[in-house]
Amino acid sequence: MARILGAVATSHSPTIGFALDARKQDDPVWAPIFASYEPVREWLGRTHPDVLFVIYNDHVTSFFFDHYSHFTLGIGERYEPADEGGGARALPTLRGHAALAHHIGRSLVADEFDLSFFQDRPLDHGCFSPLSLMCPHETAWPTPVIPLQVGVLQFPAPSALRCYKLGKALRRGIESYPEDLSVVIVATGGLSHQVHGERAGFNNREWDMEFLDRIENDPAALTQLTHADYARLGGMESSEVVMWLIMRAALSDRVRKVHQTYYLPSMTALATAIYEDLGPEPDERALAEHRARMARPLAGAEQLPGTYPFTLETSVRAYRLNRFLHQLVAPGHRRRFLSEPETLFAEYGLTADECDMVRRRDWRAMIHYGVIFFVLEKLGAVVGVSNLHIYAAMRGELLDEFWKTRNAPGALYSVAGPAGRTWEK
């Protein structure tokens, strides 16, 4: 089974990444930042975890308010550094651990957390800023990550108590993974700071020290504070420290703090801490029951002939082709697909097999490959093939044969488009 070794808690101010990129190691103003991460780097090098589960919030970089979720789990295989306005930092791509991410996603949903899932989105300084001092990365990162983006910038935001409950469920999700893996939880954010309005520059060292004590020894007390309480005590943006409660609840009640630092160079109070998990071995029977509960929603679906549930694994595996076909909703992409498909195939990096399925309009093969039907009907609309033609082809029937199974034979239709469109039989 997977096991949680412990956790790292860290601020995620862009100050951290700036200090590294500007080579400020020997500058007395910036040197304490580097010193605070040396024990973290040494501890990770010594414990050598297989996966880092990183809890962070995006800063309106990859996630905007056209669709903003409370908990968004990364399920992909790689994560690029984001361009936050001045160009992306010169950092290697992070590897994901898709298999564990998919398991955790199913586990959290089974525990009734309503998640969003993402892939193919870059990560901003909320993730990369602390990681760049925590881990060596001259040519590649040593450890794959699973990012959890928490939507704390737009209210209503997840409460401290909701985050704590998520952490309890996260522990169950990790420990129920059947393969032997070691995991370190990384919580980012805070400490005291406010970056907007007339209160910009607010800090509260006394509260920061109290928070660091409580997160170690009495985290349940922190769950009773509202976002207004966190704003009053630490500044409005400091309420992102509710993410630390996900980390703390994912650990057992018994932890040993082996490192802690605190430094206030400018706007954000920067802290680092390491907690080793001293909890007992998990109950194997309880974990087996949890895995069975996770599997229950789709149990038996695999025995339904001609039925292929669109799972997280399928979504990641067939993402490239699904993305290509989804782009047919854009007029420019449609025009290029009809006029220069081979050039477009190459630009999107489609494999030879993927190109062949699209060229042949092999609807059943694409379904078997992992393409979701609702982009197939977009392709049909573009090339002049009705939904009924696609349904018949997937069943291995001619259109007339399929019509015999319908209550309204002769009806041809597709997804919405300009009025007056007709379909050829």
C-alpha positions in Angstrom: 0.0 0.0 0.0 1.0 3.6 -0.3 2.1 5.4 2.9 2.5 9.0 4.0 6.0 9.7 5.3 5.2 13.2 6.5 4.7 16.7 5.2 6.4 19.9 4.2 4.6 23.2 4.8 5.8 26.2 3.0 4.9 29.7 1.9 4.6 30.1 -1.9 5.4 33.8 -2.5 6.9 34.7 -5.9 9.7 36.2 -3.8 11.1 32.7 -3.3 11.4 32.0 -7.0 12.7 35.5 -7.7 15.5 35.1 -5.1 16.7 31.9 -6.8 16.4 33.2 -10.4 18.2 36.4 -9.5 21.0 34.4 -7.8 20.6 36.1 -4.4 22.1 33.3 -2.4 24.9 35.5 -1.0 22.8 38.7 -0.5 22.2 39.1 3.3 18.6 40.2 2.6 17.7 37.1 0.7 20.1 34.5 2.2 17.7 33.5 5.0 15.2 32.3 2.4 17.8 29.8 1.0 18.8 28.8 4.5 15.2 27.9 5.4 14.9 25.5 2.6 18.2 23.6 3.1 16.8 21.3 5.8 13.8 20.6 3.6 16.0 19.8 0.6 18.1 17.5 2.8 15.1 15.8 4.4 13.5 15.1 1.0 16.9 13.8 -0.3 17.2 11.5 2.7 13.6 10.2 2.8 13.4 10.0 -1.0 9.6 9.9 -1.5 8.1 8.4 -4.6 5.5 11.2 -5.0 4.9 14.7 -3.8 1.2 15.6 -3.3 1.3 19.4 -3.7 -1.6 21.5 -2.3 -1.5 25.1 -3.8 -3.7 27.8 -5.2 -3.4 29.3 -8.6 -3.1 33.1 -8.8 -5.5 33.7 -11.8 -3.0 32.3 -14.2 -4.2 28.9 -15.4 -7.6 29.1 -13.7 -9.9 32.1 -14.4 -13.4 33.0 -13.2 -15.1 31.7 -16.3 -15.0 28.4 -14.4 -13.6 28.4 -10.9 -13.8 25.3 -8.7 -13.1 24.7 -5.0 -11.0 21.6 -5.4 -9.3 20.8 -8.7 -7.1 17.7 -8.9 -4.3 17.3 -11.5 -4.6 14.0 -13.2 -2.1 14.4 -16.1 1.4 13.1 -16.8 3.3 16.4 -17.0 3.0 20.0 -15.9 4.8 23.0 -17.4 5.7 26.2 -15.6 3.2 28.9 -16.3 3.8 32.3 -17.9 2.4 34.8 -15.3 3.0 37.8 -17.4 6.8 38.1 -17.7 7.5 34.8 -19.4 7.7 31.3 -17.9 10.6 30.5 -15.6 13.4 28.4 -17.0 12.4 25.3 -15.1 12.1 21.7 -16.3 8.6 20.2 -16.8 7.3 18.4 -13.7 6.3 14.8 -14.1 2.9 13.7 -12.8 1.9 10.4 -11.2 -1.3 9.8 -13.1 -2.1 6.4 -11.6 -2.1 7.5 -8.0 -3.9 10.7 -9.0 -6.7 8.7 -10.6 -7.0 6.5 -7.6 -7.1 9.5 -5.2 -9.7 11.2 -7.5 -12.0 8.2 -7.3 -11.5 7.9 -3.6 -12.4 11.5 -2.9 -15.5 11.3 -5.0 -16.5 8.1 -3.2 -16.2 10.2 0.0 -18.5 12.7 -1.6 -16.1 15.5 -2.4 -17.1 17.2 -5.6 -13.9 17.5 -7.5 -12.9 19.0 -10.8 -10.0 17.4 -12.7 -7.4 19.1 -14.9 -4.6 18.2 -17.3 -2.7 20.2 -19.9 -2.6 23.4 -17.7 0.7 25.0 -16.5 1.3 25.6 -12.8 2.2 29.0 -11.5 4.3 30.2 -8.6 1.9 28.6 -6.1 3.5 25.3 -6.9 6.8 26.0 -8.7 8.2 28.8 -6.4 8.7 26.6 -3.3 9.5 23.5 -5.3 12.4 25.2 -7.0 14.2 25.6 -3.6 13.0 22.3 -2.1 14.3 20.0 -4.9 17.3 19.9 -7.2 16.2 20.5 -10.8 19.2 21.3 -12.9 18.1 18.9 -15.7 14.9 17.2 -14.3 12.9 17.1 -11.1 13.7 14.1 -8.9 10.1 13.3 -7.8 6.7 13.3 -9.7 4.0 15.4 -8.3 0.2 15.4 -8.0 -1.1 18.9 -7.7 -4.3 19.9 -6.0 -5.5 23.4 -6.8 -7.7 25.0 -4.1 -10.0 27.9 -5.1 -9.4 30.3 -2.3 -9.5 33.6 -4.2 -13.3 33.9 -4.9 -15.8 33.7 -2.2 -17.6 31.6 -1.1 -14.4 29.6 -0.7 -13.8 26.3 1.0 -13.9 26.6 4.8 -11.2 25.6 7.1 -13.3 22.7 8.3 -14.1 21.6 4.8 -10.3 21.5 4.0 -9.7 19.6 7.2 -12.3 17.0 6.2 -10.7 16.7 2.8 -7.4 16.0 4.4 -8.9 13.1 6.3 -10.3 11.7 3.1 -7.0 12.3 1.3 -5.2 10.1 3.8 -7.7 7.3 3.1 -7.2 7.8 -0.6 -3.5 7.6 -0.5 -3.3 4.6 1.9 -5.8 2.6 -0.1 -3.6 2.7 -3.2 -2.6 -0.9 -3.6 1.0 -0.4 -4.8 3.9 0.3 -2.4 4.7 4.0 -2.7 5.9 6.6 -0.2 4.2 10.0 -0.4 5.0 13.4 1.1 2.2 16.0 1.4 3.3 19.5 0.5 1.1 22.4 1.7 1.7 25.8 0.4 0.4 29.3 1.1 0.7 32.1 3.6 1.6 33.1 6.2 0.3 36.6 7.1 0.0 39.0 4.2 -2.4 41.2 2.3 -1.6 42.4 -1.2 -4.7 44.5 -2.1 -6.3 47.7 -0.9 -5.3 50.2 1.8 -4.4 47.4 4.1 -1.7 46.1 1.7 1.4 45.2 3.5 -0.4 44.0 6.7 1.5 41.3 8.7 1.1 39.8 12.1 4.1 37.9 13.5 2.3 37.1 16.8 -0.6 35.4 14.9 1.9 33.6 12.6 3.6 32.0 15.6 0.3 31.0 17.1 -0.8 29.5 13.8 2.4 27.5 13.5 1.9 26.1 17.0 -1.8 25.2 16.4 -1.2 23.6 13.1 1.2 21.2 14.8 -0.6 20.7 18.1 -4.2 21.7 17.8 -5.3 21.8 14.2 -8.9 21.2 15.1 -9.1 24.6 16.7 -8.1 26.2 13.4 -11.1 24.7 11.7 -13.4 26.9 13.8 -12.1 30.1 12.3 -13.9 31.8 9.5 -12.2 33.4 6.5 -13.0 36.7 8.1 -11.1 35.5 11.2 -8.1 34.6 9.1 -8.3 37.9 7.3 -8.5 39.9 10.5 -5.6 38.0 12.1 -3.3 37.6 9.1 -4.5 39.7 6.2 -7.1 38.8 3.5 -4.8 36.8 1.3 -3.5 34.9 4.2 -6.7 32.9 4.4 -5.1 30.6 1.9 -3.5 28.9 4.9 -6.7 26.8 5.1 -4.7 24.6 2.6 -2.4 23.7 5.4 -5.3 22.1 7.1 -5.6 19.6 4.2 -2.0 18.6 4.8 -2.3 18.4 8.6 -5.5 16.3 8.5 -3.8 13.9 6.0 -1.2 13.2 8.7 -2.0 11.2 11.8 -2.7 12.9 15.1 0.9 12.0 16.1 3.5 14.0 14.3 7.1 15.1 15.0 8.2 18.5 13.8 11.8 18.3 12.7 12.2 21.7 11.2 10.6 25.2 11.3 11.7 28.6 10.1 10.1 32.0 9.8 11.2 35.1 7.9 9.5 38.3 6.9 11.5 40.0 4.1 8.9 42.1 2.5 5.1 41.5 1.9 4.6 37.9 2.9 5.7 36.1 6.0 7.7 33.1 4.7 7.7 29.9 6.7 8.9 26.3 6.2 8.2 23.3 8.4 8.6 19.5 8.2 6.4 17.1 10.0 7.1 13.4 10.2 4.1 11.1 10.5 4.2 8.8 13.6 0.8 7.2 13.2 0.0 3.5 13.4 -0.2 1.2 10.4 -3.5 1.5 8.6 -6.2 -1.1 9.0 -6.0 -3.3 5.9 -9.5 -4.5 6.2 -10.9 -1.0 6.4 -8.8 0.0 3.3 -10.1 -3.0 1.4 -13.7 -2.0 2.2 -12.9 1.5 1.0 -11.5 0.2 -2.3 -14.7 -1.8 -2.7 -16.8 1.3 -2.1 -14.7 3.2 -4.6 -15.4 0.6 -7.3 -19.1 0.2 -6.6 -20.4 3.1 -8.9 -19.1 1.4 -12.0 -19.1 -2.2 -10.9 -20.6 -4.4 -13.6 -20.4 -1.7 -16.3 -17.5 -3.6 -17.9 -19.8 -6.6 -18.5 -22.2 -4.5 -20.6 -21.5 -5.3 -24.2 -20.4 -2.4 -26.3 -20.1 -0.1 -23.3 -17.0 2.0 -22.5 -17.2 4.3 -19.5 -15.1 7.5 -19.9 -12.9 7.3 -16.9 -10.0 9.5 -15.7 -7.6 6.9 -17.2 -9.4 7.1 -20.5 -9.4 10.9 -20.4 -5.6 11.1 -20.0 -4.8 8.3 -22.4 -6.9 9.8 -25.3 -6.6 13.4 -24.3 -4.6 14.4 -27.4 -7.2 13.2 -29.9 -10.2 14.4 -27.8 -8.6 17.8 -27.6 -8.1 17.9 -31.4 -11.7 17.0 -32.1 -13.0 19.3 -29.4 -11.3 22.2 -31.2 -13.7 21.8 -34.1 -16.0 24.1 -32.2 -13.7 26.9 -33.3 -14.5 28.2 -36.9 -10.8 28.6 -37.8 -10.0 25.1 -36.7 -12.9 23.7 -38.7 -11.8 25.5 -41.9 -8.2 24.3 -41.6 -9.4 20.7 -40.9 -11.4 20.7 -44.1 -8.7 22.4 -46.2 -5.4 21.2 -44.7 -6.0 18.2 -42.4 -2.5 16.7 -42.6 -0.9 20.0 -41.6 -3.3 20.3 -38.6 -2.7 16.6 -37.6 1.1 17.4 -37.4 0.6 20.6 -35.4 -1.4 18.7 -32.8 1.1 15.8 -32.7 -1.4 13.1 -33.5 0.0 9.7 -33.9 -0.3 7.7 -37.1 -3.1 5.6 -35.7 -5.0 8.6 -34.5 -4.7 10.3 -38.0 -5.8 7.1 -39.7 -9.0 6.7 -37.5 -10.0 10.3 -38.3 -9.2 10.0 -42.0 -11.3 6.9 -42.3 -14.1 8.3 -40.1 -13.8 5.0 -38.1 -16.3 5.9 -35.5 -16.2 2.6 -33.6 -12.4 2.5 -33.6 -12.3 6.0 -32.1 -14.8 5.0 -29.3 -12.6 1.9 -28.5 -9.6 4.2 -28.5 -11.1 6.4 -25.9 -12.7 9.3 -27.8 -15.9 10.5 -26.1 -19.0 10.4 -28.3 -19.7 14.1 -27.8 -16.6 15.2 -29.8 -17.4 12.5 -32.5 -20.7 14.3 -33.1 -18.8 17.5 -33.6 -16.6 15.8 -36.2 -19.8 14.4 -37.8 -21.3 17.9 -38.1 -18.2 19.2 -39.7 -17.9 16.5 -42.3 -21.6 16.1 -43.0 -22.3 12.9 -41.2 -25.5 12.8 -39.1 -25.6 11.4 -35.6 -27.8 8.5 -36.9 -25.0 7.5 -39.3 -22.5 7.5 -36.5 -24.8 5.4 -34.2 -25.4 2.9 -37.0 -21.6 2.6 -37.8 -20.8 2.0 -34.1 -23.2 -0.9 -34.1 -21.8 -2.3 -37.3 -25.1 -1.6 -39.2 -26.2 0.2 -42.3 -28.4 3.2 -41.7 -31.5 1.5 -43.0 -30.9 -1.4 -40.5 -30.5 1.0 -37.6 -33.6 2.8 -38.6 -35.6 -0.4 -38.2 -34.8 -0.3 -34.4 -36.1 3.3 -34.0 -39.6 4.6 -33.4 -39.2 7.4 -35.9 -37.3 6.0 -38.9 -36.2 8.6 -41.4 -35.2 11.2 -38.9 -31.7 12.5 -39.5 -30.1 15.1 -37.2 -26.9 16.4 -35.7 -25.8 18.9 -33.1 -27.2 22.4 -33.4 -26.1 24.6 -36.3 -27.5 27.0 -38.8 -31.2 26.3 -39.7 -31.9 24.6 -43.0 -29.2 22.0 -43.0 -30.1 18.7 -44.7 -28.3 15.4 -44.4 -27.7 12.9 -47.2 -28.9 9.4 -46.6 
